[in-house]
């Protein structure tokens, strides 16, 4: 059988408090990373080369739908 001693209430409360603090820190880190990813994606979307490629693709698709094919 398992002979581990169950910690007293004070030790458990401290452990739970530390776990909650760690969870809050990880949540804050995740928010920071989400913001950094969103910023990088916006930079990529607004890049001149990508903007021109997107416009050209839209033009080609519009022409294709109209039947012009060029």
Buried (B, 14 or more C-beta within 10 A) or exposed (E): EEEEEEEEEEEEEEEEEEEEEEEEEEEEEEEEEEEEEEEEEEEEEEEEEEEEEEEEEEEEEEEEEEEEEE
